[in-house]
Amino acid sequence: MKRMKRMTTLLCAAQVCLAAMVSAAPLSITLPPETAVFKPNALPGYPLAQQKCSTCHSADYINFQPPGMTLAQWTAEASKMQHVYGAPISDQDVNIIGAYLAVAYGSAHASDADVQAASNPPAGQLSAAPVAKVDAMALLQNHACLSCHAIDHKVVGPAYHDVAAKYGSDPQALAKIASSIQRGGAGKWGEIPMPPYAQLSPEDLQTLATFILRH
């Protein structure tokens, strides 16, 4: 009899817990605004890191790495992001970003010969393929834009459809959107910052702005 009463009590308790779980409101978590930034530096890897690295993780991730890492170690870390995690960076980007990180966060100096060589590859190495006009979708994929945006729904940033709706009647829309892509920023669509894409050419900026306005 006692055993039966105990089983009944346990069953009732389980039913109460289940009912509480079903009726509980969904948990909502609001993260604080992003405040971490990459250390400013004159090396070309600084804007490149802002552009490419910020699409996947906070600048705080850099601070979590061991202090005093060498050029080779930082370059290996950037290479891991490319080959293991699929970061949208080229082999050349790996070297340029690695050189910046080694100087800004590691033991290297901007004047080191190997840092300069990694940061400023010879002009003949900048592109092995013939120069060709790149379409908008290729630009979006190559620069990881689609990690934060979609055409018809909000991801991290606004949908391109919403951007087009906001600026569609503005005669300066093309220039404003191109400037926003180039300079980055925060506050127009929320607190999460958009990294600058300062290395995009005027033609690429025009291509992306035109694509967005058409959607």
N, C-alpha and C positions, 0 to 999 in steps of 0.2 A: 504494500500500500504506500509506504513511504517512498519507494522507488518510483511508483507511478506519479505521485504528487511532484516529486523532483523533476521528472521528465516533462510534466505539464508546465511547471514553472519555467523551465528552460525554453520550452517551445513558445510560451507567451512572450518571454523576453526577446527571443529571436524575432518574433512577429512585430514587436514594438520597434526594434532596431531597424527592421526592413521598412516599416511604414515611415519611420523618421527619415531614412535615406531617400525614399521615393518622394516625400513631400519637401525635402530640403531644396532651397533655391540653388541654381547653378553658381559655382564659385567664380567670382570675377576678380582678376588680378590686374592691377594697373602698374606698369613698370615706370620708374622715374625717368625723366628725360635724359637722353644721352649727353654726357658732358665731357667724356674723354676725347682728346684730340691727339693727332700725331705731332711729334716735336718738329717745329719749323726748321727747315734747313735749305740751303741754296742748291743742294744736289738735285738733279732731275728726278731722282727716285722719290722725293718728298711728294710732289703732286701726283705722281703715279701711284704711290701707296694710298694716298687719300682716295683716289679714283677707283682703284682695283680692290684694295684690301677691305675698305669700308663697306663694300657690298655684302661681305660675308661675316664680318665680326667687328667688334668694338676695338678701338685703339688700345683699350685696357689689356687686350690679349697680349700685346707686345710687352707690356710691363710685367707680365707674369713669367716671362722667359728669364733664364739665369743671366745675371749681369756679366758684362765683360766678354760676351760672345764675339768671336772673330768674324772676319769677312766670310771665310769658308763656312762657318757654322750658320751665320744668318742667311747666306745664299742657299745652303742646304735646307733651311727651314722654309724659305720661299719656294724652293723646288718641291718640297713635300706638299705644300698647298696646291701646287699645280698638278702633280702627278697622283697624289693620294686622294685629295679632296675635290679635284676638278676645278680649281680656281681658274677663271678666264684670263690667264696671263701666258705670254709666250716665253720662250727660253731667254730672249733678250730682256723681257720685263723682269724675269727672275734675277738676272745679274744686276740690273739697275736698282731694283727694290732692295736686293740683298746688300748692295753697297751703301745705300742710304741708311738702312737699319743698323748696319755695322758701325756707322759713324755716329748716328743719333742715339743709339741704345747700347752699342758695344764698345770694343776696344780699338777700333780703327780710326784713322784720321782722314779728313777730306783730301789732304795733300798726298796721301799714300799713292804710289804709282799704280798699285792694283785696284784701288778704289776708283781712281780717275779712268783707268782703262775700262772697268766695268760700267762706269756711269756714262762714258762717252765712246760708244763703239764707233769704229770707222764708218764713214758714210756708205761705203759699199756693202756693209753688213745690215743696214737698216731694213732692207727688204730684198729678199732674194727673188721675189716674184715680180712680174711686170706690174707697173702701176695701172690700176683699173678702177673704174667708178664702183664704189661699194653701195649696195642698196640698203635701204633703211633697216630691213629685218636682220641683215648680216651685222650691221652696226649695233643693233639692240642686243644681239646674241654675243658678239665679241666683247662688249663692254658690260655684260651682266645686267643690263637694264631690266630684263624680264625677271630678274630675281626679286625686284621690288615693285614692279609695275605690271599691269595687264591691260589689255585693250578695253574690256568691258566690266571689270570689277576691281575694287581696291585690294591691294596686297599689303605691302608696307607703305608705299606711296599711293597717290590717287590713280584711278583708272585714266587711261589716255582719253577715253570718251568724256570723262568729267572735265579734264583740262581743256579739251576742244570746246565743250559747252561754255566754259567760263570765259574763254578768250575769243570765241568765234566771231563776235561782232566788233572786236577791238581792231582798228586798222593797224596797230603796232603789234599785233599778236605774234607774228612770226619772229620779230626781233626780240620780244619779251621772253618767249619760250626758249629761243636759242641762247639768250643771256642767262636764263635760269639753269639751263643744262651746263653751260660753260662755268658759271660761278658757283653753282650749288647753293646751299642755304637751308633755312628752316623757318617755320612760322606760317607759311602760306597755306599749308595743308596739314599742319600738325607740328608736334615738337620733334619728331624724328628727323635729323638732318639728312640732306642729300649731299653726297660728296661732289666736289667740283670736277668737271671734265675739261680742264684747261688745255689739255693736249689735243683735243679734237680740232680739226681744221675748220675754217669757216664753211667750207662746202659740206662737211659732215654734219655740222650744227644745223645748217639750212635743211639738209636732208631729213634729219630727225624731227626738227620743228614742223616741217611740212607734213611728215607722216602723222605726227600727233594731231595736227589740226584737221586732218582728213578723217579722223575717227571720233 
